[in-house]
Amino acid sequence: MLRLVQLLLIAALLVLHYRLWVGEGGLARISALRHEIARRDAGLARRKQRNAALRADVADLRHGREAVEERARSELGMIRDGETFIQVIGAETE
């Protein structure tokens, strides 16, 4: 009888160890979830930084004439009255 109790306790201990290391909610799963959280936190930090830069650009465009002029010149190729537009084309290679 004592032998049977010992075997049952050992079996229970093995089952509990299996659940601790490998089972759902075990240490391996917790470690994987921690890595996933760290990866997502890094992505979130990048997105927050990008959003802050975009907010600053929007504020500049709303309140500053210089920012609008800079965008018009660089992205649309616009020039002021009295300015001369000069376009330099590189030599073609054959």
Secondary structure as GFF3:
##gff-version 3
##sequence-region A 1 94
A	DSSP	alpha_helix	2	21	.	.	.	ID=ss1
A	DSSP	alpha_helix	27	63	.	.	.	ID=ss2
A	DSSP	alpha_helix	65	76	.	.	.	ID=ss3
###
